[in-house]
Amino acid sequence: MSAANEGEVKLVVAYIRPDKLSAVKQALVDVGAPSISVTNVSGRGSQPARKGQYRGEEYIVDLHQKVKVECFVAEVPADEVAEAIVEAAKTGDPGDGKVFVMPVESAHQIRTGTTGVDAV
């Protein structure tokens, strides 16, 4: 068993631009952490609001479409996973997103009943 992440399970959560998902998936495969969950989300951060128009009515778009990528890691260092996501998702413009690394208190695999690092 590897001592990555001090022997603990970590959760890496990233909010990225939808058009960067393909690059992030490839970066995670390259770093050895290909198992992910992906969710479409809306949010507001430093990215400026945009004005839109629909049937003659003007409206403001201040909730931008993002993709939430979740990756549980045990054998691969979480910092390497986070850095791979940052490098793959970066455009240099406001609204590129954020990456968070959190400890996981426990993990249980339903099919086998294994727990902890072995469940990941």
KAWO-V865582 format. One line per field, one symbol per residue. ss: DSSP state (h for helix, s for strand, l for the rest). phi: phi as a letter, one per 30 degrees, with the letter a starting at -180 (. if undefined). Layout:
BEGIN
ss=???
phi=???
END
This chain:
BEGIN
ss=lllhhhhllssssssslhhhhhhhhhhhhhhlllllsssssssllllllsssssllsssssllssssssssssllllhhhhhhhhhhhhlllllllsssssssllllsllllllshhhhl
phi=.dcehhiccbcccbcbdedcedddeddddddjbddbcbbdbbabbddddccbbbhicdbcccccdbbcccbdbbdceddddddddeddcdcjcejdjbbbbbdcdabbcddcidbieddd
END
